[in-house]
Amino acid sequence: MPRRYVLGSQSPRRHELLCALVGEDCVDVVPPLDSDEPGFEGLHEWSTITRRLQEIAQTKFTDVNQQVADRSDRPVIITADTIIVANVDDQCVVLGKPPTNDWQQEVRRWFHEYLIGGTHYAATAVCVGRFHEPILEAVVKTDITFRTGVESLVDWYIDTKEPCGKAGGYAIQGAGSIFVARIGGSLSNVVGLPLEATRELIQQLVT
């Protein structure tokens, strides 16, 4: 019988990535019941931002673990959280999902102040484990450089509505790729689940 995997996320992008890694028929989706997450306000150093990112992924894992604790098949549970981080005057600025109200204005500001013509980073914390076993974790960082001279495309991109609900206000796997000049590291990490690191964690867990 194939091993079962539980993805603790509502993200269709993470679901697609995990299915590509382990097979669609092996994946169950069990989102966390508690949607409240601590923010990154006041955090401007990589060490503190990374710690908070790990805490969020760990909290999701605990939530999902409790939901599937009575399952006899002991599924492998996977949770993750991804953020976009810009660097301004040697300080990190975390760009989460745009606000529900007036998200267009915020995305426009992010593009012009933080993204266009510079390098920013995608960071994902991943937790992999099974009930009554230690959690295995990784934090993966990818750097993304946006092209210069693309200011005129921002309003067009906002009109596509793709930035709505996306960390950093863009989707690299969609029309947002038009802004990208270079990617250093894992592309799947920017999308929401670093496949290389996730595969390594799964192998460590099951061997």
C-alpha positions in Angstrom: 0.0 0.0 0.0 1.5 3.4 -0.9 2.6 5.7 1.9 0.1 8.5 2.7 0.9 12.1 2.9 -1.1 14.9 4.6 -0.5 18.4 3.3 -1.4 21.0 6.0 -2.2 23.8 3.6 -5.0 25.2 1.5 -2.6 26.4 -1.2 -3.3 24.8 -4.6 0.3 25.6 -5.6 1.7 23.6 -2.7 -0.7 20.8 -3.4 0.4 20.6 -7.1 4.0 20.6 -6.1 3.6 17.8 -3.5 1.6 15.7 -5.9 4.3 16.1 -8.4 6.8 14.8 -5.8 4.9 11.9 -4.3 1.9 11.2 -6.6 -1.5 12.8 -6.5 -3.2 9.6 -5.2 -1.1 9.6 -2.1 -1.9 13.1 -0.9 -4.7 14.2 1.5 -5.3 17.9 2.2 -6.0 18.7 5.9 -5.7 22.5 6.4 -5.0 23.9 9.9 -8.2 24.7 11.8 -6.7 27.9 13.3 -6.0 30.5 10.6 -4.5 33.0 13.0 -0.8 33.5 12.5 1.7 35.8 14.2 3.0 38.6 11.9 6.4 39.9 11.3 5.9 43.5 12.5 9.0 44.9 14.1 11.3 42.1 12.8 14.0 43.3 10.5 16.8 40.8 10.8 17.1 37.4 9.1 17.6 35.5 12.3 14.4 36.8 13.9 12.4 36.6 10.7 13.5 33.0 10.1 12.6 32.0 13.7 9.1 33.5 13.3 8.7 31.7 10.0 9.6 28.4 11.6 7.2 29.0 14.5 4.4 29.5 12.0 5.2 26.2 10.2 5.5 24.4 13.5 2.2 25.7 14.7 0.5 24.5 11.5 2.1 21.1 12.0 0.9 20.8 15.6 -2.7 21.7 14.5 -2.7 19.2 11.6 -1.0 16.5 13.7 -3.8 16.7 16.2 -6.4 16.4 13.5 -5.0 13.2 12.1 -3.7 11.7 15.4 -6.3 8.8 15.3 -5.4 7.6 11.8 -3.9 4.2 11.8 -1.9 4.7 8.6 0.5 7.1 10.3 0.7 9.5 7.4 3.6 11.8 6.7 2.5 15.4 7.6 3.9 18.3 5.7 3.4 22.0 6.5 5.1 25.1 5.2 5.0 28.8 5.2 6.5 31.2 2.6 7.3 34.9 2.8 8.9 37.4 0.5 11.7 39.6 2.0 13.1 42.8 0.6 16.2 44.6 1.8 16.1 48.3 2.4 19.0 50.2 3.9 20.4 47.0 5.3 17.1 46.1 7.0 14.8 43.3 6.0 11.2 44.1 5.1 8.7 41.2 5.0 6.1 41.4 2.3 3.2 39.2 3.1 -0.1 38.9 1.3 -1.6 42.2 0.2 -4.4 43.5 2.4 -7.9 42.6 1.3 -8.9 46.3 1.0 -7.1 48.4 -1.5 -4.6 45.7 -2.3 -3.9 47.3 -5.7 -2.3 50.4 -4.1 -0.2 48.3 -1.7 1.1 46.0 -4.5 1.9 49.0 -6.7 3.9 50.5 -3.8 5.8 47.2 -3.2 6.8 46.9 -6.9 8.1 50.5 -7.1 9.7 50.6 -3.7 11.0 47.1 -3.1 10.9 44.8 -6.2 11.7 46.4 -9.6 15.3 46.6 -10.5 16.5 44.9 -7.3 17.0 41.5 -5.6 14.6 40.2 -3.0 14.2 36.8 -1.3 11.7 34.0 -0.9 12.0 32.0 2.3 10.0 28.9 3.1 10.0 27.0 6.4 9.0 23.3 6.0 8.1 20.8 8.7 7.8 17.1 8.0 6.9 14.4 10.5 4.6 11.8 11.8 2.6 11.4 15.0 4.8 10.7 18.1 8.0 11.3 16.1 10.4 14.3 16.1 9.6 17.0 13.5 12.2 17.4 10.8 12.6 21.0 9.6 14.3 23.1 6.9 14.3 26.8 5.9 15.1 27.4 2.2 16.0 30.8 0.8 15.9 31.8 -2.9 17.0 35.1 -4.3 15.0 36.7 -7.1 16.1 39.7 -9.2 13.5 41.7 -11.0 14.2 43.5 -14.3 14.7 47.2 -14.6 12.6 49.4 -16.8 9.4 47.5 -16.3 7.5 50.2 -14.3 5.0 50.5 -17.1 3.9 46.9 -16.7 2.9 47.2 -13.1 -0.6 48.5 -13.7 -1.2 45.9 -16.4 -0.1 43.2 -13.9 -2.4 44.6 -11.2 -5.3 44.5 -13.7 -4.8 40.7 -14.1 -5.7 40.4 -10.4 -3.0 37.7 -10.1 -1.2 39.6 -7.2 -4.3 39.3 -5.0 -3.6 36.9 -2.1 0.0 36.2 -3.2 3.0 36.7 -0.8 5.0 39.6 -2.1 2.1 40.6 -4.5 3.2 38.4 -7.4 3.1 34.8 -8.7 6.4 33.7 -10.3 4.6 30.6 -11.8 2.2 32.9 -13.6 2.2 36.2 -15.4 4.5 37.6 -12.6 7.4 35.8 -14.3 7.5 38.6 -16.8 9.3 40.8 -14.2 12.0 38.2 -13.3 15.5 38.6 -14.6 17.3 35.9 -12.5 16.5 33.3 -9.9 19.2 32.0 -7.6 18.2 28.7 -5.9 15.0 26.7 -5.9 12.2 27.8 -8.1 9.7 25.6 -6.4 10.6 27.4 -3.1 9.3 30.6 -4.6 6.1 29.0 -5.6 5.6 27.7 -2.0 7.2 24.3 -1.4 10.9 23.6 -2.0 10.8 20.2 -3.5 14.5 19.4 -3.1 14.5 20.0 0.7 11.1 18.4 1.2 12.2 15.3 -0.6 15.3 15.1 1.6 13.2 15.5 4.8 10.8 12.8 3.7 13.7 10.4 3.0 15.3 11.1 6.4 11.9 10.5 8.1 11.0 7.2 6.4 14.5 5.6 6.2 
